[in-house]
Amino acid sequence: MGRIDYLHDPDAPPANSVVPSVVAFVQNDAGHVLVIQRSDNGRWALPGGGHDLGESISDTVVREVREETGIDVEVVDLSGIYTDPGHVMRYDDGEVRQQFSLCFRARPIGGDLRTSSETTQVRWVPPTELPTLDVHPTMRLRIGHAMERGRSSPYIG
């Protein structure tokens, strides 16, 4: 299913849903960051997805990272809460979702890189390579906050 992100765009369609979701900033011992290339829009992003009934939010992080990348993780901390009503995502099925995302920092504890139906590529990249990737501005914001998280309190906005 395709997805188009709108950020403070006056021509954006009105939201018709809100779904809590997570993204995970995962860094390995070499300092490289786990990123995916999304199959729905081709952009690079942190792995993540929607929260399911019956699971804790940290379980959502672990499940989504494993599903999208093949990597098993342990949640370390929360780096930010993102609820900008000016950021909506339109899906092919007619859903227009208002952003509600929690970004967690996590560390890898096992698994092997692999793609999924939601990813066309999965890679560990050095932080210096992140600026060269096609990353949505809202995802770039999450990455920046997660990289700074060790020196500050979580971002809430």
C-alpha positions as CSV (number, residue, x, y, z in Angstrom):
1,M,0.0,0.0,0.0
2,G,1.4,3.4,-1.0
3,R,1.8,6.3,1.4
4,I,2.2,10.1,0.9
5,D,3.4,12.3,3.8
6,Y,2.1,15.8,4.1
7,L,3.9,18.3,6.4
8,H,2.1,21.6,7.0
9,D,0.7,21.4,3.5
10,P,-2.5,23.5,3.0
11,D,-3.5,21.0,0.3
12,A,-3.2,18.0,2.6
13,P,-6.4,15.9,3.1
14,P,-8.0,16.1,6.5
15,A,-7.0,13.3,8.9
16,N,-9.6,10.6,9.6
17,S,-7.6,8.5,12.0
18,V,-5.0,8.5,14.7
19,V,-2.9,5.3,15.3
20,P,-0.2,5.2,18.0
21,S,3.0,4.1,16.4
22,V,6.7,3.7,17.2
23,V,10.0,4.0,15.5
24,A,13.3,2.7,16.8
25,F,16.7,4.3,16.7
26,V,19.0,1.3,16.9
27,Q,22.7,1.7,17.1
28,N,25.3,-1.1,17.1
29,D,28.6,-1.3,18.9
30,A,30.3,0.4,16.0
31,G,27.9,3.3,16.2
32,H,26.1,2.5,13.0
33,V,22.4,3.2,12.8
34,L,19.8,0.6,11.6
35,V,17.8,2.0,8.7
36,I,15.2,0.7,6.3
37,Q,14.2,1.7,2.8
38,R,10.4,1.7,2.9
39,S,8.5,-0.2,0.2
40,D,5.5,2.2,0.3
41,N,7.4,5.4,-0.5
42,G,11.0,4.5,-1.2
43,R,12.4,6.7,1.5
44,W,14.9,5.8,4.2
45,A,13.6,5.6,7.7
46,L,14.0,4.1,11.1
47,P,12.1,0.8,11.5
48,G,8.7,1.0,13.2
49,G,5.0,0.7,12.9
50,G,1.6,0.6,14.6
51,H,0.8,-0.4,18.1
52,D,-1.4,-3.5,18.4
53,L,-4.0,-4.4,20.9
54,G,-2.7,-6.6,23.7
55,E,0.9,-5.5,23.6
56,S,3.0,-3.1,25.6
57,I,4.6,-0.2,23.7
58,S,8.0,-1.7,24.2
59,D,6.7,-5.0,22.8
60,T,5.6,-3.0,19.7
61,V,9.2,-1.7,19.3
62,V,10.7,-5.2,19.5
63,R,8.1,-6.7,17.1
64,E,8.3,-4.0,14.5
65,V,12.1,-4.0,14.4
66,R,12.2,-7.8,14.1
67,E,9.5,-7.8,11.4
68,E,11.0,-5.1,9.2
69,T,14.8,-5.9,9.7
70,G,15.4,-9.3,11.2
71,I,17.2,-7.7,14.1
72,D,16.2,-8.4,17.7
73,V,16.5,-5.4,20.0
74,E,16.1,-4.4,23.6
75,V,14.5,-1.0,24.4
76,V,16.9,1.4,26.1
77,D,14.8,4.6,26.5
78,L,12.3,7.0,25.0
79,S,13.8,9.8,22.9
80,G,10.7,11.6,21.8
81,I,6.9,11.9,21.4
82,Y,5.7,13.4,18.1
83,T,2.1,14.6,17.7
84,D,2.2,17.3,15.1
85,P,-1.3,17.6,13.7
86,G,0.2,19.3,10.6
87,H,1.8,16.0,9.7
88,V,-0.6,13.5,8.1
89,M,-0.1,10.4,6.0
90,R,-2.5,9.4,3.2
91,Y,-2.7,5.7,2.3
92,D,-4.1,4.2,-0.8
93,D,-7.0,2.7,1.1
94,G,-8.4,6.2,1.9
95,E,-7.0,6.4,5.5
96,V,-5.4,9.8,6.3
97,R,-3.6,9.3,9.6
98,Q,-2.6,12.1,11.9
99,Q,0.9,11.6,13.3
100,F,1.2,10.1,16.7
101,S,4.6,8.5,17.1
102,L,6.9,7.5,19.9
103,C,10.6,7.2,19.2
104,F,12.7,4.8,21.3
105,R,16.4,4.1,21.4
106,A,17.2,0.4,21.3
107,R,20.2,-1.8,21.2
108,P,20.6,-4.9,19.0
109,I,20.8,-8.2,20.9
110,G,20.7,-10.7,17.9
111,G,19.2,-11.6,14.6
112,D,20.4,-11.1,11.0
113,L,19.6,-8.4,8.5
114,R,16.8,-9.2,6.1
115,T,14.1,-7.3,4.2
116,S,10.3,-7.8,4.6
117,S,7.2,-6.8,2.6
118,E,7.6,-3.4,4.1
119,T,11.3,-2.9,3.3
120,T,13.3,-3.0,0.1
121,Q,16.6,-2.5,1.8
122,V,17.9,-2.8,5.4
123,R,21.3,-1.4,6.3
124,W,23.6,-0.4,9.2
125,V,24.9,3.1,8.2
126,P,27.5,5.3,9.9
127,P,25.9,8.5,11.3
128,T,28.0,10.5,8.8
129,E,26.1,8.8,5.9
130,L,22.6,9.7,7.2
131,P,22.6,13.1,5.6
132,T,23.1,11.6,2.2
133,L,19.9,9.4,2.4
134,D,16.5,10.4,1.2
135,V,14.8,10.8,4.6
136,H,11.5,12.6,5.3
137,P,12.1,15.8,7.5
138,T,10.0,14.4,10.3
139,M,12.1,11.2,10.4
140,R,15.3,13.2,10.3
141,L,14.0,15.2,13.3
142,R,13.5,11.9,15.2
143,I,17.0,10.7,14.3
144,G,18.5,13.9,15.5
145,H,16.7,13.8,18.8
146,A,17.6,10.2,19.3
147,M,21.3,10.9,18.7
148,E,21.1,13.8,21.2
149,R,19.1,11.7,23.8
150,G,22.1,10.6,25.8
151,R,22.7,14.3,26.7
152,S,19.1,15.5,27.4
153,S,15.6,14.6,28.3
154,P,13.1,13.2,25.8
155,Y,11.6,15.5,23.2
156,I,7.9,16.1,23.5
157,G,6.1,17.9,20.8
